[in-house]
Amino acid sequence: MHCVYFPPEVGGLESHIFYLCRGLVERGHQVDAVTSRSQPGLPVHEVMDGVRVWRTWMPSRNTPGWAAHAVCSMPRFASLAADADVLHAQDIAAVLPCMHAQRVRGAPIVTTWHTSHFLKRARSRFWMPIFRHYLRTADHNLAASEEIARVAEGIAPGVHVEPLTNGVETSLFQRVAPTLPRPAAPGRKRLVVPRRLFPKNGVEHFVRAMPELARRVDVEAVVIGDGPERAALELLAAELGVADRVSFLGARPHAQMPGLLSSGDLAVFPSLMEATSVAALESMACELPVAASRVGGLPEIVDASVGTLFEPADPASLAAAVVALIEGGRLREFGRTARERVVQRWSNDRLVERHVQIYEDVVARRRAA
């Protein structure tokens, strides 16, 4: 595996890759993950739940930094590729090291196209031919949502891109004892917003919806995540008079999330761009109904039986959707359905089994060629 970020980094992509790798190890496979030394003090090499993790230099968290990491990781990745059966690129920057390493062993390449970074660059005259070459080079292409798969196939006509929703470790993400105290006011509903505080995640529009929400129903909110927008969002909440109703908890370790999610009544995802939200699936696995923007892959996992959708960047639409859910009085029922759906369709077990099938297929095709 090659991926820019890996735990202890917190995020949906990091969670997806880690639990996929761990699931493969549990089935008897050897997995090496080459990633970045993205935080001070992280070891160059360690073994996490059987996954052999190798970290290489990355100068910054932006496109030039990711590109520099991709190039500087090539020697390590190529040395590991000498014994590899499959090379899996888990982000855009990972494809080039896989292509370089393929010369060492000739192992097949699997790529997974994640996140809004791909969608934002897909129409660029600079990136489009690069993506086309990457898509055509891979032995198998995966996409985290139907939308990403369609866009990728449009870039490289004749190339099949399989949509495969990211998975959830349902043995970890399930309803557990709440770790937050109950709301102070009896009957008050708690909204959980598990979002990193970057513009694309739309948390500003949630904060702007809070005055209308608080006027119509008795609610409070906890925002779990950090990022460059935090100070501005805290100031906005104060200016709108809802600072006493919105708590910013900052980033929390992944292991704490089931207890935090289980402390809420409804999860809200006000994203402006989204692939398939692992955080939304994790919330559903913890029996939380979900209210989400009608963008990206969110409509593929959220419908009227597990929550509701609202228009992106529209606080009035968000408030109306959340109020309707709360007043409908079926939050617990929707939460139980959400859990059942994740277990049936999007468990990590299902994800791992499909990856094993793909790996066996591309290895067989390469050997037969």
C-alpha positions as CSV (number, residue, x, y, z in Angstrom):
1,M,0.0,0.0,0.0
2,H,1.1,3.5,-0.7
3,C,-0.9,6.4,1.0
4,V,0.1,9.9,2.0
5,Y,-1.6,9.7,5.4
6,F,-2.0,6.8,7.9
7,P,-2.9,6.6,11.6
8,P,-2.3,8.2,14.0
9,E,-3.6,10.8,11.5
10,V,-7.4,11.0,12.0
11,G,-9.8,11.0,9.1
12,G,-12.0,8.9,7.0
13,L,-9.4,7.9,4.4
14,E,-6.9,7.1,7.1
15,S,-9.5,4.9,8.9
16,H,-10.4,3.1,5.7
17,I,-6.9,2.2,4.8
18,F,-5.9,1.1,8.3
19,Y,-8.8,-1.2,8.7
20,L,-8.5,-2.6,5.2
21,C,-4.8,-3.3,5.9
22,R,-5.5,-4.9,9.3
23,G,-8.3,-7.0,7.8
24,L,-5.9,-8.3,5.1
25,V,-3.4,-9.2,7.8
26,E,-6.0,-11.1,9.8
27,R,-6.7,-13.2,6.7
28,G,-3.0,-14.2,6.5
29,H,-1.6,-11.7,4.1
30,Q,1.5,-9.6,4.5
31,V,0.9,-5.9,4.2
32,D,3.5,-3.1,4.0
33,A,2.1,0.5,4.1
34,V,4.4,3.3,2.9
35,T,3.2,6.6,4.1
36,S,4.5,10.0,5.2
37,R,6.1,11.1,8.4
38,S,3.3,13.6,8.7
39,Q,3.7,14.4,12.5
40,P,6.8,15.2,14.6
41,G,8.2,12.2,16.4
42,L,6.6,9.4,14.4
43,P,8.9,6.4,13.9
44,V,10.3,5.7,10.5
45,H,9.1,2.1,10.9
46,E,6.7,0.3,13.2
47,V,4.2,-2.6,13.2
48,M,0.6,-1.6,13.9
49,D,-1.8,-4.6,14.5
50,G,0.4,-6.7,12.1
51,V,0.6,-4.0,9.4
52,R,4.2,-3.0,8.7
53,V,4.3,0.8,8.4
54,W,7.1,2.7,6.8
55,R,7.2,6.5,6.9
56,T,9.2,8.8,4.6
57,W,9.7,12.5,4.5
58,M,7.0,15.0,3.5
59,P,7.7,18.7,3.6
60,S,4.2,20.2,3.7
61,R,0.5,19.3,3.6
62,N,-0.3,20.6,0.1
63,T,0.1,19.5,-3.5
64,P,3.9,20.3,-3.7
65,G,4.4,18.6,-0.4
66,W,2.5,15.5,-1.5
67,A,4.4,15.4,-4.8
68,A,7.7,15.7,-3.0
69,H,6.7,12.8,-0.6
70,A,5.7,10.7,-3.6
71,V,9.1,11.1,-5.2
72,C,11.1,10.7,-2.0
73,S,9.2,7.6,-1.0
74,M,10.1,5.8,-4.3
75,P,13.3,4.1,-3.0
76,R,11.6,2.6,0.0
77,F,8.5,1.6,-1.9
78,A,10.6,0.0,-4.7
79,S,12.6,-2.0,-2.2
80,L,9.4,-3.5,-0.7
81,A,8.0,-4.1,-4.2
82,A,10.7,-6.6,-4.8
83,D,8.7,-9.1,-2.8
84,A,5.2,-7.8,-3.5
85,D,2.4,-9.5,-5.4
86,V,0.2,-6.4,-5.6
87,L,1.0,-2.7,-5.5
88,H,-2.0,-0.6,-4.3
89,A,-2.1,3.2,-4.7
90,Q,-4.5,4.7,-2.2
91,D,-4.4,8.3,-3.4
92,I,-3.4,10.4,-6.4
93,A,0.2,10.9,-5.1
94,A,0.6,7.2,-4.6
95,V,0.2,6.2,-8.3
96,L,3.7,7.4,-9.5
97,P,5.6,5.4,-6.8
98,C,3.6,2.3,-7.8
99,M,4.4,2.8,-11.5
100,H,8.1,3.2,-10.6
101,A,8.1,0.2,-8.4
102,Q,6.4,-1.9,-11.0
103,R,9.6,-1.9,-13.0
104,V,11.3,-3.8,-10.1
105,R,8.8,-6.7,-9.9
106,G,6.2,-6.3,-12.6
107,A,3.5,-6.7,-10.0
108,P,0.0,-5.5,-10.9
109,I,-1.2,-2.1,-9.8
110,V,-4.6,-1.4,-8.1
111,T,-5.6,2.2,-7.7
112,T,-8.4,3.6,-5.5
113,W,-9.7,7.1,-6.3
114,H,-10.8,8.9,-3.2
115,T,-11.9,12.3,-2.1
116,S,-12.8,15.6,-3.5
117,H,-9.2,16.3,-4.5
118,F,-9.7,14.1,-7.5
119,L,-13.0,15.7,-8.4
120,K,-11.6,19.2,-8.1
121,R,-8.7,18.4,-10.4
122,A,-10.6,16.2,-12.9
123,R,-11.5,19.0,-15.3
124,S,-8.0,20.6,-15.2
125,R,-6.2,20.7,-18.5
126,F,-3.0,19.9,-16.5
127,W,-4.3,17.0,-14.5
128,M,-6.7,15.4,-17.0
129,P,-4.0,13.7,-19.2
130,I,-2.1,12.7,-16.0
131,F,-5.2,11.0,-14.6
132,R,-5.9,9.4,-18.0
133,H,-2.4,7.9,-18.0
134,Y,-2.8,6.7,-14.4
135,L,-6.2,5.1,-15.1
136,R,-5.0,3.3,-18.1
137,T,-1.8,2.1,-16.4
138,A,-3.6,0.4,-13.5
139,D,-4.7,-3.2,-13.7
140,H,-7.8,-2.4,-11.7
141,N,-9.3,0.9,-10.8
142,L,-11.6,1.5,-7.8
143,A,-13.5,4.6,-6.8
144,A,-15.0,5.5,-3.4
145,S,-18.3,6.6,-5.0
146,E,-20.4,6.3,-8.1
147,E,-19.8,9.9,-8.9
148,I,-16.0,9.5,-8.8
149,A,-16.3,6.3,-10.9
150,R,-18.3,8.2,-13.6
151,V,-15.9,11.1,-13.7
152,A,-12.9,8.8,-14.0
153,E,-14.4,6.8,-16.8
154,G,-15.2,10.0,-18.6
155,I,-11.5,11.0,-18.4
156,A,-10.3,7.6,-19.7
157,P,-12.9,6.2,-22.1
158,G,-12.8,2.4,-22.3
159,V,-11.4,2.0,-18.8
160,H,-13.7,0.4,-16.2
161,V,-13.7,2.0,-12.8
162,E,-15.4,-0.1,-10.1
163,P,-17.3,1.9,-7.4
164,L,-16.7,0.4,-4.0
165,T,-17.8,2.3,-1.0
166,N,-15.3,2.5,1.8
167,G,-15.9,0.2,4.7
168,V,-16.5,0.5,8.5
169,E,-15.0,-1.7,11.2
170,T,-18.4,-2.5,12.7
171,S,-16.9,-4.4,15.6
172,L,-15.5,-1.1,16.8
173,F,-18.1,1.3,15.5
174,Q,-21.3,0.3,17.3
175,R,-23.5,1.8,19.9
176,V,-21.6,1.9,23.3
177,A,-21.9,3.8,26.6
178,P,-21.9,7.5,25.9
179,T,-18.8,9.4,26.9
180,L,-20.4,12.8,27.1
181,P,-22.8,13.7,29.9
182,R,-26.4,14.0,28.9
183,P,-27.6,17.5,27.8
184,A,-28.4,19.7,30.8
185,A,-32.0,20.4,29.7
186,P,-34.3,17.4,29.8
187,G,-35.5,16.3,26.4
188,R,-32.9,18.3,24.5
189,K,-31.4,16.6,21.4
190,R,-27.7,16.6,20.8
191,L,-26.4,16.9,17.2
192,V,-23.0,15.5,16.4
193,V,-20.9,17.1,13.6
194,P,-17.8,14.9,13.1
195,R,-16.0,17.1,10.6
196,R,-12.5,18.5,10.2
197,L,-12.7,22.2,10.1
198,F,-11.8,22.9,6.5
199,P,-14.0,25.0,4.0
200,K,-15.1,22.0,2.0
201,N,-16.7,20.4,5.0
202,G,-19.2,23.2,5.3
203,V,-19.3,23.5,9.0
204,E,-19.9,27.3,8.7
205,H,-23.3,26.6,7.2
206,F,-24.2,24.3,10.1
207,V,-23.2,27.1,12.6
208,R,-25.3,29.6,10.6
209,A,-28.3,27.1,10.8
210,M,-28.1,26.8,14.6
211,P,-30.1,30.0,15.5
212,E,-33.0,28.7,13.4
213,L,-32.6,25.2,14.8
214,A,-32.6,26.5,18.4
215,R,-35.6,28.6,17.7
216,R,-37.7,25.7,16.5
217,V,-36.5,22.7,18.5
218,D,-34.4,22.3,21.7
219,V,-31.0,21.2,20.5
220,E,-27.3,21.5,21.2
221,A,-24.3,20.5,19.1
222,V,-20.9,19.1,19.4
223,V,-18.3,19.5,16.6
224,I,-15.6,16.9,16.7
225,G,-12.6,17.8,14.6
226,D,-10.0,20.6,14.2
227,G,-8.7,22.7,11.4
228,P,-7.9,26.2,10.2
229,E,-11.5,27.4,10.5
230,R,-11.9,26.6,14.2
231,A,-11.3,30.1,15.5
232,A,-13.5,31.7,12.9
233,L,-16.3,29.2,13.6
234,E,-16.1,29.8,17.3
235,L,-16.3,33.5,16.7
236,L,-19.3,33.1,14.3
237,A,-21.2,31.0,16.9
238,A,-20.7,33.8,19.5
239,E,-21.8,36.5,17.0
240,L,-24.9,34.5,16.2
241,G,-25.7,34.0,19.9
242,V,-25.4,30.2,19.9
243,A,-22.0,29.8,21.5
244,D,-23.8,28.2,24.5
245,R,-25.3,25.6,22.2
246,V,-22.3,24.6,20.1
247,S,-19.2,23.0,21.6
248,F,-16.0,22.5,19.7
249,L,-14.2,19.4,21.0
250,G,-11.3,19.5,18.7
251,A,-9.7,16.4,17.2
252,R,-10.2,13.2,19.1
253,P,-8.4,9.8,18.8
254,H,-10.2,7.3,16.6
255,A,-10.8,5.0,19.5
256,Q,-12.8,7.6,21.3
257,M,-15.2,8.1,18.4
258,P,-17.8,5.3,19.2
259,G,-18.4,6.8,22.6
260,L,-18.6,10.3,21.3
261,L,-21.0,9.3,18.5
262,S,-23.1,7.3,20.9
263,S,-23.5,10.5,23.0
264,G,-25.6,12.1,20.2
265,D,-29.1,11.7,18.8
266,L,-28.3,12.7,15.2
267,A,-25.2,13.2,13.1
268,V,-25.0,16.2,10.6
269,F,-22.7,16.4,7.6
270,P,-22.9,19.8,5.9
271,S,-20.3,19.0,3.3
272,L,-19.8,21.1,0.1
273,M,-17.8,18.3,-1.5
274,E,-17.6,14.6,-0.5
275,A,-16.6,11.2,-1.8
276,T,-18.2,8.6,0.4
277,S,-18.1,9.8,3.9
278,V,-16.5,7.2,6.2
279,A,-17.5,9.4,9.1
280,A,-21.1,9.2,8.1
281,L,-20.9,5.4,7.8
282,E,-19.2,5.3,11.2
283,S,-22.0,7.4,12.7
284,M,-24.6,5.1,11.1
285,A,-22.8,2.0,12.5
286,C,-23.2,3.6,15.9
287,E,-27.0,3.8,15.3
288,L,-27.1,7.5,14.6
289,P,-29.5,8.7,11.9
290,V,-27.7,11.1,9.5
291,A,-28.7,14.5,8.0
292,A,-26.3,15.2,5.1
293,S,-25.8,17.5,2.1
294,R,-27.0,16.3,-1.2
295,V,-23.4,16.1,-2.7
296,G,-20.9,13.5,-3.9
297,G,-21.4,10.0,-2.5
298,L,-23.6,11.0,0.4
299,P,-26.9,10.4,-1.4
300,E,-25.6,6.9,-2.1
301,I,-25.7,6.0,1.6
302,V,-28.3,8.3,3.1
303,D,-32.0,8.1,2.3
304,A,-35.3,8.6,4.1
305,S,-35.1,5.4,6.0
306,V,-31.9,6.4,7.8
307,G,-32.0,10.2,7.8
308,T,-32.4,13.0,5.4
309,L,-30.7,15.1,2.8
310,F,-30.5,18.9,2.4
311,E,-29.1,21.3,-0.1
312,P,-25.4,22.2,0.3
313,A,-24.3,25.7,1.5
314,D,-28.0,26.4,2.5
315,P,-28.5,26.9,6.3
316,A,-32.2,27.2,5.9
317,S,-32.5,23.9,4.0
318,L,-30.3,22.2,6.7
319,A,-32.4,23.6,9.5
320,A,-35.6,22.5,7.9
321,A,-34.3,19.0,7.3
322,V,-33.0,18.5,10.9
323,V,-36.2,20.0,12.4
324,A,-38.4,17.6,10.3
325,L,-36.3,14.6,11.5
326,I,-36.5,15.6,15.1
327,E,-40.2,16.4,15.0
328,G,-40.9,13.1,13.2
329,G,-40.0,11.3,16.4
330,R,-38.3,8.3,14.7
331,L,-34.6,9.0,15.4
332,R,-34.0,5.7,17.2
333,E,-35.8,3.7,14.5
334,F,-33.7,5.4,11.8
335,G,-30.6,4.7,13.8
336,R,-31.2,1.0,14.1
337,T,-31.9,0.8,10.4
338,A,-28.7,2.7,9.7
339,R,-26.7,0.2,11.7
340,E,-28.3,-2.8,9.9
341,R,-27.6,-1.2,6.5
342,V,-23.9,-0.6,7.3
343,V,-23.5,-4.2,8.5
344,Q,-25.2,-5.6,5.4
345,R,-23.5,-3.4,2.8
346,W,-20.5,-1.5,4.1
347,S,-18.8,-3.5,6.7
348,N,-15.0,-3.8,6.6
349,D,-15.3,-7.6,6.2
350,R,-17.1,-7.1,2.9
351,L,-14.5,-4.5,1.8
352,V,-11.6,-6.9,2.6
353,E,-13.2,-9.8,0.8
354,R,-13.7,-7.8,-2.3
355,H,-10.1,-6.6,-2.2
356,V,-8.8,-10.1,-1.9
357,Q,-10.9,-11.1,-5.0
358,I,-9.5,-8.2,-6.9
359,Y,-5.9,-8.9,-5.9
360,E,-6.2,-12.6,-6.9
361,D,-7.8,-11.6,-10.2
362,V,-5.1,-9.1,-11.2
363,V,-2.3,-11.4,-10.2
364,A,-3.8,-14.2,-12.3
365,R,-4.2,-11.9,-15.3
366,R,-0.6,-10.8,-15.0
367,R,0.7,-14.3,-14.8
368,A,-1.4,-15.3,-17.8
369,A,-0.2,-12.4,-19.9
